[in-house]
């Protein structure tokens, strides 16, 4: 299986061409479109998406990710292997969140010309370089065949997630299609009437229990006094917080847009008083 994550959009033929290259090399592979609507050049958004989605795929999945503002420059092209799968894409921080979650990983540079198209253009490495590599990986080509090892991949600073005795500090990561604000506070799951927080963006560690009835959430001057299980627990147009499907705390407006209501952008501080 190969998953595809890009900022190509769906109006042009770029995604179809990438799929055509893959199927020309590995016609039996299954393709899954994770997203092609990542905002243009938004490497951080794609990095979070990959990390959040990978656990829901078989561990031998090849995740092809092309959000590549440095295409054609000296930035490396790489393959990353972790217990959660194989990741193909540019070495521009795209795999930062995935790398933060694991203790063991292996990365190589895509340097072997045998596993790319004969003509490597300067503007469409998704077609010429990354798609062929993903197809050959899915066909069983070993990692070492692609090129030399990479010991220090490019990483960006991780999203804020600070767990203290009396508070949790996080930030808004992005607004989804519905206008819900996805925050860095996670991963969360319900334990009875309380929440258990197993901090994301790091290998599995200690879990913190949070009493939902005692917390107070602040973001952009707005205060939310509880975390709901469903949107239906508040009235239409009301602001709420809840645990989203990926296990991260979300700020939402029932049948509305929290992005528009709060007027915030990625990086906005989120504070939970315990």
Backbone bond lengths (Angstrom), bond angles and torsions (degrees), N, CA, C in turn:
res aa  C-N    CA-C-N  psi(-1)  N-CA   C-N-CA  omega(-1)  CA-C   N-CA-C  phi
1 X - - - 1.460 - - 1.525 109.66 -
2 X 1.313 116.31 139.07 1.459 121.97 174.12 1.522 108.38 -123.86
3 X 1.331 116.91 124.45 1.459 120.88 171.66 1.516 108.89 -94.84
4 X 1.333 116.29 150.81 1.459 121.07 -177.83 1.529 110.09 -125.43
5 X 1.324 114.98 127.72 1.463 122.51 176.63 1.523 107.82 -131.34
6 X 1.327 117.01 120.99 1.463 120.58 -178.84 1.522 110.12 -146.07
7 X 1.325 114.54 172.84 1.461 121.63 170.13 1.525 109.91 -109.85
8 X 1.338 117.03 26.44 1.457 121.84 -174.53 1.523 113.12 -75.87
9 X 1.332 118.52 -20.81 1.455 120.05 -172.43 1.524 110.24 72.06
10 X 1.335 115.31 -178.06 1.468 119.87 -177.70 1.524 112.34 -122.04
11 X 1.320 117.56 4.33 1.468 120.18 -178.28 1.522 112.38 -78.24
12 X 1.331 116.33 -28.30 1.461 120.64 -177.96 1.521 109.91 -105.18
13 X 1.304 116.91 -175.84 1.456 120.56 -175.91 1.508 115.18 -94.61
14 X 1.332 118.45 9.46 1.456 120.88 -172.15 1.526 112.80 -61.01
15 X 1.334 117.17 -45.19 1.460 120.41 -178.57 1.523 110.45 -64.06
16 X 1.323 116.89 -43.89 1.450 120.46 179.69 1.521 112.24 -61.77
17 X 1.322 117.12 -38.14 1.455 120.95 179.22 1.529 110.73 -65.77
18 X 1.328 116.74 -43.41 1.465 120.50 177.26 1.523 110.34 -58.90
19 X 1.328 116.35 -43.67 1.472 119.45 178.72 1.521 111.11 -64.56
20 X 1.325 116.64 -37.51 1.458 120.12 178.31 1.516 112.11 -61.72
21 X 1.331 117.08 -41.48 1.460 120.85 177.88 1.524 110.33 -63.03
22 X 1.332 116.26 -46.31 1.468 120.03 -179.50 1.522 110.95 -59.59
23 X 1.331 116.92 -47.18 1.466 120.43 -175.58 1.519 112.21 -72.30
24 X 1.329 117.76 -22.70 1.461 120.10 174.66 1.527 111.41 -68.24
25 X 1.338 115.85 -29.37 1.463 121.28 -179.08 1.527 111.37 -93.87
26 X 1.321 116.59 -39.63 1.468 121.88 -175.45 1.531 108.59 -132.60
27 X 1.323 118.05 77.29 1.466 121.03 -172.59 1.526 114.85 -65.29
28 X 1.319 117.77 -18.89 1.465 119.92 -178.12 1.525 112.92 -92.08
29 X 1.321 117.93 -2.88 1.457 120.25 -175.98 1.530 110.72 -69.77
30 X 1.329 116.10 149.76 1.466 121.71 173.72 1.525 108.90 -97.96
31 X 1.326 115.79 131.39 1.459 121.54 -178.51 1.525 109.88 -107.62
32 X 1.327 115.57 134.70 1.468 121.91 177.64 1.519 108.14 -125.38
33 X 1.317 117.09 121.64 1.466 121.39 176.24 1.522 109.00 -81.59
34 X 1.326 117.02 107.78 1.459 119.74 175.85 1.522 109.45 -76.39
35 X 1.322 117.28 -53.96 1.461 121.71 173.73 1.524 109.67 -166.17
36 X 1.329 115.06 139.73 1.461 120.82 169.94 1.533 110.40 -119.94
37 X 1.344 115.42 14.23 1.459 120.93 -178.45 1.523 112.08 -112.93
38 X 1.335 117.10 21.88 1.464 118.80 170.21 1.525 108.01 -58.32
39 X 1.325 119.56 132.54 1.467 119.72 179.04 1.533 110.84 -53.81
40 X 1.325 118.58 139.93 1.459 121.53 -175.61 1.530 113.17 -50.12
41 X 1.333 115.38 127.72 1.462 124.92 177.83 1.538 114.52 65.92
42 X 1.327 118.12 13.19 1.470 120.57 -177.48 1.531 109.32 -86.68
43 X 1.316 115.78 80.85 1.460 121.91 -176.88 1.529 110.72 -63.35
44 X 1.318 118.17 -38.70 1.463 121.32 -179.05 1.533 111.48 -63.72
45 X 1.306 117.02 -42.51 1.463 120.00 178.57 1.529 110.55 -61.50
46 X 1.315 116.58 -43.92 1.459 120.39 179.59 1.525 111.03 -66.20
47 X 1.330 117.77 -37.63 1.466 121.30 -179.88 1.518 111.01 -61.92
48 X 1.326 116.66 -43.06 1.459 119.93 178.42 1.520 110.59 -67.09
49 X 1.300 117.30 -42.31 1.460 121.24 -179.51 1.525 111.38 -59.49
50 X 1.317 117.23 -45.24 1.457 121.00 178.92 1.523 111.42 -60.58
51 X 1.320 116.18 -45.80 1.462 120.78 -177.78 1.525 111.16 -64.90
52 X 1.329 116.44 -39.37 1.462 119.88 -178.35 1.524 112.16 -72.08
53 X 1.327 117.17 -31.81 1.461 120.87 -173.43 1.515 113.75 -89.43
54 X 1.325 118.20 -31.84 1.463 121.48 -172.15 1.521 114.34 -54.40
55 X 1.347 120.27 -39.09 1.469 118.74 -178.54 1.530 114.10 -63.15
56 X 1.326 117.76 -14.96 1.457 120.57 -178.15 1.532 112.34 -92.98
57 X 1.320 117.52 3.92 1.462 123.08 179.10 1.528 109.99 -109.23
58 X 1.331 117.76 157.72 1.462 119.72 172.26 1.526 110.32 -57.36
59 X 1.328 117.76 146.98 1.467 120.10 -173.67 1.517 114.80 -69.35
60 X 1.338 118.14 -10.18 1.467 119.57 176.43 1.523 112.16 -99.37
61 X 1.331 117.65 13.67 1.465 121.64 178.35 1.528 110.83 -67.58
62 X 1.326 115.49 142.86 1.462 121.74 170.84 1.529 107.68 -98.29
63 X 1.318 116.97 118.07 1.466 122.07 -179.84 1.526 108.72 -99.18
64 X 1.313 115.83 107.77 1.465 121.82 178.39 1.521 108.38 -91.88
65 X 1.323 116.93 118.80 1.464 121.68 -176.72 1.525 108.97 -128.09
66 X 1.323 116.07 122.30 1.462 120.72 -178.95 1.534 109.02 -130.24
67 X 1.313 115.09 91.46 1.463 123.72 167.38 1.518 103.36 -127.95
68 X 1.322 116.24 101.34 1.460 120.46 -156.21 1.525 112.67 -138.98
69 X 1.338 117.18 70.45 1.474 118.08 179.74 1.521 113.35 -62.97
70 X 1.341 118.47 -17.18 1.457 121.13 179.94 1.514 113.41 -98.87
71 X 1.345 117.48 20.77 1.462 119.98 -177.79 1.527 110.66 -55.38
72 X 1.341 116.01 135.08 1.457 121.34 179.04 1.508 114.77 86.48
73 X 1.349 117.98 -7.40 1.462 121.06 179.52 1.532 109.13 -93.74
74 X 1.325 116.13 -167.04 1.463 120.92 -177.04 1.520 113.32 -79.42
75 X 1.321 118.59 -0.09 1.477 119.13 179.55 1.535 109.06 -61.51
76 X 1.323 115.92 144.30 1.454 120.65 -176.78 1.529 111.68 -77.11
77 X 1.315 115.34 154.86 1.458 123.49 167.90 1.517 106.82 -107.43
78 X 1.344 117.45 134.70 1.462 119.41 -168.82 1.524 112.00 -139.49
79 X 1.330 113.52 164.47 1.459 123.14 166.24 1.525 107.30 -123.47
80 X 1.313 116.43 131.01 1.461 123.08 178.46 1.524 108.71 -114.40
81 X 1.335 116.48 132.44 1.463 120.60 174.40 1.519 109.22 -114.78
82 X 1.339 116.60 127.86 1.461 123.72 175.90 1.524 108.05 -133.88
83 X 1.330 117.90 172.29 1.465 119.44 175.67 1.531 113.10 -61.84
84 X 1.335 118.22 -16.69 1.461 121.55 -179.33 1.515 113.46 -96.11
85 X 1.327 118.16 1.84 1.451 119.41 177.35 1.510 112.58 137.51
86 X 1.328 114.54 -176.09 1.460 123.65 177.63 1.521 109.19 -106.10
87 X 1.323 116.82 139.89 1.457 121.85 -176.22 1.526 108.54 -127.62
88 X 1.318 116.08 127.43 1.455 122.86 -178.08 1.529 108.52 -118.11
89 X 1.326 116.61 131.14 1.459 118.99 178.20 1.506 112.31 167.78
90 X 1.318 117.15 -171.90 1.467 121.22 179.80 1.523 111.22 -76.08
91 X 1.306 115.64 148.09 1.466 121.88 177.28 1.530 108.46 -88.14
92 X 1.324 115.47 73.78 1.470 121.31 -177.02 1.525 112.76 -128.54
93 X 1.332 116.83 20.23 1.450 121.96 -175.95 1.510 112.97 99.71
94 X 1.310 117.71 -3.86 1.460 122.71 -175.82 1.529 112.62 -58.71
95 X 1.338 117.04 -27.44 1.462 120.65 -176.68 1.526 112.23 -106.43
96 X 1.316 117.04 18.31 1.462 121.89 -177.76 1.520 112.22 -57.39
97 X 1.325 117.52 -50.69 1.470 120.55 -175.70 1.517 111.27 -68.82
98 X 1.328 117.42 -38.19 1.469 120.82 177.02 1.519 110.17 -61.56
99 X 1.316 117.22 -45.76 1.461 121.41 -179.65 1.523 111.89 -63.32
100 X 1.332 117.04 -34.42 1.458 120.59 -177.70 1.524 112.35 -68.03
101 X 1.318 117.75 -21.79 1.464 121.86 -174.12 1.528 113.00 -88.75
102 X 1.339 118.41 -11.19 1.465 120.48 -171.57 1.524 110.98 -122.66
103 X 1.326 115.48 153.31 1.460 121.11 175.81 1.515 111.60 -93.84
104 X 1.333 116.77 -29.74 1.461 121.10 -177.27 1.519 109.81 -118.91
105 X 1.329 116.45 131.65 1.455 121.86 177.95 1.521 109.12 -158.21
106 X 1.315 114.46 162.97 1.463 121.50 177.87 1.520 108.17 -142.25
107 X 1.331 116.62 136.32 1.457 121.38 -178.68 1.525 109.46 -133.73
108 X 1.345 115.82 141.34 1.461 120.76 174.00 1.523 108.73 -132.17
109 X 1.312 114.91 157.93 1.460 121.03 176.89 1.525 109.99 -87.44
110 X 1.326 116.78 142.65 1.460 121.74 176.75 1.523 108.50 -81.92
111 X 1.328 115.61 83.24 1.460 121.17 -174.49 1.523 113.53 -111.55
112 X 1.317 117.80 -14.97 1.460 121.23 -176.32 1.525 110.38 -82.16
113 X 1.338 119.25 114.77 1.468 120.88 -177.24 1.525 114.09 -65.92
114 X 1.331 117.11 -11.53 1.468 119.78 179.50 1.529 111.96 -67.82
115 X 1.332 116.52 -18.61 1.462 119.99 -174.73 1.529 112.12 -115.75
116 X 1.324 115.23 36.83 1.463 122.05 173.39 1.524 107.54 -141.25
117 X 1.324 117.18 172.63 1.461 119.41 176.20 1.532 109.91 -70.76
118 X 1.332 117.91 154.96 1.476 120.31 -176.43 1.518 113.55 -58.28
119 X 1.339 116.77 -36.78 1.468 120.83 178.68 1.526 109.04 -108.83
120 X 1.324 116.61 113.59 1.456 121.61 -179.38 1.519 108.77 -96.16
121 X 1.326 116.30 105.13 1.459 120.56 179.02 1.511 111.71 -75.83
122 X 1.324 115.51 175.30 1.467 120.67 -176.32 1.520 113.40 -97.68
123 X 1.347 118.09 -9.46 1.467 119.27 -172.03 1.520 114.55 -123.96
124 X 1.340 119.40 -5.47 1.460 120.45 -176.00 1.529 109.48 -138.27
125 X 1.329 115.70 64.00 1.454 119.68 178.48 1.528 111.96 -70.40
126 X 1.325 117.37 -19.51 1.455 119.37 173.46 1.510 111.32 -58.09
127 X 1.312 117.12 -39.32 1.463 122.94 178.57 1.522 112.02 -81.38
128 X 1.340 116.43 -47.71 1.464 121.39 -166.68 1.528 113.95 -84.79
129 X 1.333 116.42 -27.09 1.465 120.26 -171.57 1.534 112.67 -122.23
130 X 1.332 116.24 -54.69 1.461 119.19 -172.72 1.527 113.18 -74.57
131 X 1.326 118.03 -41.35 1.464 120.42 179.74 1.528 111.60 -62.99
132 X 1.351 119.67 -47.16 1.467 118.39 176.49 1.527 112.87 -60.29
133 X 1.327 117.24 -41.03 1.466 119.77 179.60 1.522 111.11 -61.51
134 X 1.334 116.87 -44.57 1.459 120.10 179.23 1.521 111.13 -61.84
135 X 1.324 116.92 -41.12 1.464 121.18 -179.72 1.528 111.13 -65.03
136 X 1.324 117.11 -42.81 1.459 119.94 179.09 1.531 111.24 -67.39
137 X 1.329 117.18 -37.66 1.466 119.82 175.50 1.528 110.64 -60.10
138 X 1.327 115.20 -47.31 1.466 119.75 -179.44 1.525 111.33 -64.08
139 X 1.321 116.64 -22.26 1.466 121.11 179.45 1.528 112.30 -87.73
140 X 1.337 116.95 -2.88 1.452 120.04 174.43 1.504 116.51 106.18
141 X 1.319 118.70 5.66 1.470 120.21 177.22 1.533 108.60 -65.36
142 X 1.331 118.62 128.76 1.472 120.25 -177.34 1.526 112.01 -68.74
143 X 1.309 114.92 152.79 1.461 121.47 -175.78 1.527 111.68 -57.11
144 X 1.316 117.28 -43.13 1.465 121.07 -175.23 1.524 113.12 -62.92
145 X 1.337 117.14 -19.88 1.466 119.82 -177.48 1.521 112.32 -72.00
146 X 1.326 117.78 -18.03 1.465 120.28 -172.85 1.522 113.25 -82.75
147 X 1.329 117.66 -25.71 1.453 117.99 -179.47 1.509 112.42 159.53
148 X 1.328 116.96 -172.30 1.469 121.72 -174.90 1.526 112.06 -73.98
149 X 1.337 115.74 157.76 1.477 119.18 179.94 1.525 112.03 -68.74
150 X 1.332 114.52 151.81 1.469 122.94 175.34 1.522 107.13 -116.82
151 X 1.323 116.80 120.67 1.468 120.47 -176.67 1.516 113.46 -99.91
152 X 1.323 117.68 -20.30 1.462 120.74 -177.51 1.522 109.72 -132.00
153 X 1.345 116.76 80.59 1.464 119.42 179.08 1.518 111.62 -69.05
154 X 1.307 114.82 158.62 1.467 120.97 176.64 1.526 109.55 -70.32
155 X 1.310 116.45 133.54 1.466 121.74 177.49 1.530 108.78 -136.90
156 X 1.328 115.81 147.98 1.462 119.77 170.84 1.524 108.96 -103.37
157 X 1.321 117.28 168.53 1.461 120.69 179.14 1.525 109.23 -64.66
158 X 1.320 115.91 136.40 1.459 121.36 -177.55 1.519 110.84 -70.85
159 X 1.338 116.70 154.50 1.472 119.51 176.26 1.520 110.55 -58.57
160 X 1.307 115.63 150.82 1.466 121.28 179.83 1.531 110.29 -65.36
161 X 1.313 116.07 127.06 1.461 122.47 169.97 1.518 106.68 -151.77
162 X 1.325 115.36 101.69 1.452 122.44 -174.21 1.523 108.51 -122.28
163 X 1.335 116.14 116.23 1.465 121.66 -177.30 1.530 108.03 -105.06
164 X 1.333 115.78 116.40 1.453 121.84 -179.44 1.527 109.48 -117.97
165 X 1.324 115.84 177.24 1.465 120.03 -175.87 1.522 112.26 -62.30
166 X 1.339 116.62 -37.72 1.463 119.19 -173.76 1.522 113.74 -119.94
167 X 1.344 116.93 7.19 1.465 118.21 179.92 1.520 110.61 -162.77
168 X 1.327 114.09 161.93 1.458 122.35 172.59 1.519 107.32 -125.29
169 X 1.327 116.68 128.36 1.459 121.49 179.05 1.523 108.93 -108.82
170 X 1.312 115.76 134.61 1.452 121.43 177.17 1.514 110.08 -145.95
171 X 1.323 115.83 -164.50 1.451 120.73 179.50 1.520 109.75 -148.95
172 X 1.320 115.75 161.25 1.457 121.32 173.36 1.516 108.48 -75.78
173 X 1.340 116.10 127.01 1.463 120.52 178.62 1.523 111.09 -86.20
174 X 1.318 116.23 -49.23 1.463 121.15 179.90 1.522 108.89 -170.28
175 X 1.313 116.07 170.28 1.465 122.64 172.82 1.515 108.13 -104.74
176 X 1.325 117.17 131.62 1.461 119.39 -179.25 1.535 110.71 -83.05
177 X 1.322 115.31 -173.91 1.466 122.17 -176.32 1.528 112.51 -57.32
178 X 1.333 116.93 -28.77 1.462 121.37 -177.31 1.525 112.53 -90.95
179 X 1.332 117.10 -2.27 1.457 119.96 -176.24 1.510 113.65 86.50
180 X 1.346 117.15 7.57 1.463 120.61 174.99 1.523 109.24 -74.05
181 X 1.321 116.32 139.38 1.463 121.49 -179.88 1.519 108.96 -92.31
182 X 1.316 116.64 112.32 1.454 121.96 178.50 1.522 108.00 -85.90
183 X 1.327 117.31 126.30 1.457 120.92 -176.90 1.532 110.44 -108.23
184 X 1.316 115.10 170.09 1.465 121.18 179.48 1.522 112.47 -83.98
185 X 1.327 118.00 1.63 1.461 121.40 -178.54 1.529 108.51 -81.13
186 X 1.293 117.60 102.76 1.451 124.10 -177.56 1.521 107.91 178.21
187 X 1.315 117.70 173.18 1.453 125.57 3.28 1.522 110.08 -88.48
188 X 1.338 113.29 140.53 1.447 121.55 -175.31 1.519 110.41 -116.75
189 X 1.321 116.65 147.12 1.455 120.94 168.02 1.526 108.47 -149.40
190 X 1.301 115.00 154.09 1.459 120.83 -177.25 1.520 110.82 -77.02
191 X 1.342 115.73 135.88 1.458 123.66 170.30 1.516 107.00 -126.44
192 X 1.336 115.52 94.67 1.451 119.01 -173.16 1.512 110.48 64.68
193 X 1.323 117.67 -124.51 1.467 122.16 179.16 1.521 112.57 -94.11
194 X 1.322 117.67 0.63 1.458 122.04 -179.63 1.527 110.63 -111.67
195 X 1.320 114.81 172.54 1.463 121.05 176.93 1.525 109.91 -111.49
196 X 1.324 115.87 144.64 1.458 121.65 172.28 1.525 107.83 -108.81
197 X 1.336 116.01 127.22 1.462 122.48 -179.13 1.519 109.09 -108.72
198 X 1.330 116.04 115.40 1.463 122.23 172.90 1.523 106.70 -109.70
199 X 1.331 118.82 97.14 1.464 122.08 -167.58 1.518 113.89 -49.21
200 X 1.334 115.64 129.61 1.457 122.64 178.69 1.521 110.41 -78.26
201 X 1.339 114.70 174.12 1.466 123.29 176.62 1.528 112.28 63.08
202 X 1.329 115.31 30.32 1.457 121.96 174.75 1.530 107.73 -162.14
203 X 1.329 118.33 157.13 1.468 118.89 177.99 1.522 110.91 -58.53
204 X 1.319 115.92 154.28 1.465 120.84 -177.37 1.524 110.25 -52.96
205 X 1.338 115.11 132.77 1.460 120.64 -178.66 1.507 110.77 -144.82
206 X 1.312 115.49 -146.09 1.463 121.70 -175.41 1.532 110.85 -69.28
207 X 1.321 115.74 140.50 1.460 122.46 178.07 1.521 109.61 -99.66
208 X 1.334 115.99 136.01 1.468 121.80 179.57 1.524 108.97 -107.08
209 X 1.326 116.86 129.51 1.458 121.68 178.42 1.527 109.17 -89.76
210 X 1.320 117.18 133.11 1.466 122.67 -176.43 1.523 109.05 -122.16
211 X 1.314 116.47 123.73 1.461 121.93 176.44 1.525 108.97 -77.92
212 X 1.305 117.07 113.33 1.463 121.45 -173.27 1.525 111.32 -65.62
213 X 1.325 117.96 -38.10 1.462 120.80 -175.51 1.521 112.75 -68.03
214 X 1.338 117.43 -17.83 1.463 120.01 -175.08 1.525 113.41 -102.66
215 X 1.328 118.17 -3.48 1.462 118.76 -174.09 1.526 112.27 -87.63
216 X 1.329 114.27 162.31 1.465 122.50 178.05 1.519 107.18 -142.18
217 X 1.322 117.51 117.25 1.464 122.46 -175.56 1.520 109.31 -103.06
218 X 1.341 116.41 134.40 1.455 121.81 177.56 1.526 110.05 -126.11
219 X 1.332 114.94 136.02 1.458 121.05 175.21 1.517 108.71 -155.53
220 X 1.310 116.78 124.29 1.468 123.20 176.92 1.525 112.29 53.89
221 X 1.337 116.57 39.20 1.451 120.96 177.31 1.513 114.79 82.01
222 X 1.307 118.33 -1.08 1.462 122.83 177.45 1.517 109.41 -100.61
223 X 1.344 115.66 145.48 1.455 121.91 -178.95 1.522 109.04 -119.51
224 X 1.326 115.72 132.83 1.465 122.59 176.19 1.516 106.93 -122.64
225 X 1.328 117.01 128.44 1.452 121.58 -171.28 1.521 114.39 -96.58
226 X 1.331 117.79 -4.30 1.454 118.27 -177.58 1.527 109.98 -153.25
227 X 1.320 114.60 161.50 1.457 121.78 172.77 1.516 107.74 -109.92
228 X 1.311 116.53 123.94 1.460 121.71 -177.39 1.526 110.04 -92.76
229 X 1.322 114.86 160.63 1.461 120.76 173.19 1.526 110.90 -88.48
230 X 1.341 117.15 -31.81 1.460 121.73 -177.23 1.520 109.73 -139.18
231 X 1.332 115.33 160.78 1.463 120.96 176.20 1.521 111.23 -64.51
232 X 1.325 116.46 -29.19 1.458 120.82 -175.18 1.510 115.00 -69.99
233 X 1.326 117.84 -4.39 1.469 119.98 179.90 1.520 112.53 -80.15
234 X 1.328 118.59 -7.20 1.467 122.13 177.63 1.516 108.76 -126.36
235 X 1.326 115.73 167.00 1.456 120.44 179.49 1.521 111.93 -76.15
236 X 1.326 115.38 161.40 1.463 120.51 177.75 1.531 109.34 -60.74
237 X 1.322 116.53 129.84 1.458 122.07 -178.97 1.511 114.56 90.05
238 X 1.350 117.09 -4.75 1.470 120.49 -178.84 1.522 111.05 -85.57
239 X 1.333 114.95 150.16 1.455 122.81 177.76 1.524 109.59 -83.12
240 X 1.321 116.27 142.07 1.465 120.54 177.72 1.508 110.50 -151.38
241 X 1.327 115.36 165.71 1.458 122.77 170.60 1.522 107.30 -119.99
242 X 1.312 116.22 146.03 1.458 121.22 177.89 1.516 109.56 -156.64
243 X 1.332 115.14 165.36 1.461 120.93 176.85 1.515 107.75 -87.05
244 X 1.330 116.31 119.02 1.456 120.49 -177.91 1.519 112.57 -77.39
245 X 1.305 115.27 177.25 1.458 121.22 -174.02 1.517 113.04 -65.43
246 X 1.335 118.34 -22.52 1.457 121.84 178.79 1.530 112.17 -92.45
247 X 1.342 116.83 0.80 1.452 120.71 178.02 1.515 115.02 89.02
248 X 1.326 117.19 11.55 1.460 121.05 178.36 1.524 109.82 -106.27
249 X 1.330 115.79 148.05 1.451 120.43 178.38 1.520 110.12 -66.64
250 X 1.311 116.11 131.63 1.459 122.16 178.70 1.521 109.95 -120.76
251 X 1.320 115.68 146.07 1.459 122.96 172.71 1.518 106.82 -109.05
252 X 1.318 116.29 126.77 1.456 120.67 -171.82 1.520 110.73 -139.21
253 X 1.312 115.22 167.22 1.461 123.72 169.77 1.522 106.32 -123.94
254 X 1.315 116.59 126.52 1.457 118.55 -178.46 1.532 110.25 -62.77
255 X 1.325 114.72 121.64 1.462 123.55 -177.95 1.534 111.34 55.44
256 X 1.314 115.09 35.37 1.458 120.95 177.66 1.514 109.69 -152.33
257 X 1.318 116.72 -167.84 1.454 122.96 -176.40 1.518 110.82 -120.48
258 X 1.336 116.55 115.07 1.459 120.04 175.08 1.521 110.88 -67.57
259 X 1.315 117.08 -30.94 1.465 120.87 177.88 1.523 110.28 -58.98
260 X 1.326 116.92 -45.39 1.458 120.66 -179.83 1.522 111.58 -74.86
261 X 1.331 117.20 -38.50 1.462 121.01 -177.61 1.519 111.55 -65.26
262 X 1.342 117.08 -44.11 1.454 120.68 -177.58 1.522 112.72 -90.32
263 X 1.331 116.87 -21.97 1.456 120.41 179.07 1.511 113.82 63.12
264 X 1.336 116.91 39.26 1.462 120.08 -176.75 1.519 110.69 -106.84
265 X 1.322 115.05 163.67 1.453 123.36 178.20 1.533 109.09 -123.60
266 X 1.319 118.44 165.61 1.459 120.26 176.30 1.528 111.79 -52.12
267 X 1.326 115.69 139.67 1.451 121.38 -178.07 1.519 113.80 100.19
268 X 1.337 117.60 -12.56 1.466 120.72 178.84 1.522 109.54 -60.25
269 X 1.319 116.44 135.99 1.463 123.02 -177.34 1.525 111.26 -68.99
270 X 1.320 115.70 139.25 1.462 123.36 173.53 1.523 106.94 -124.28
271 X 1.326 117.23 127.38 1.464 121.18 -179.34 1.525 108.92 -126.56
272 X 1.333 115.10 131.08 1.462 121.18 176.28 1.515 107.70 -116.32
273 X 1.328 116.59 116.23 1.450 121.45 175.80 1.528 108.18 -88.17
274 X 1.334 115.85 130.05 1.465 120.92 -175.12 1.536 111.07 -100.76
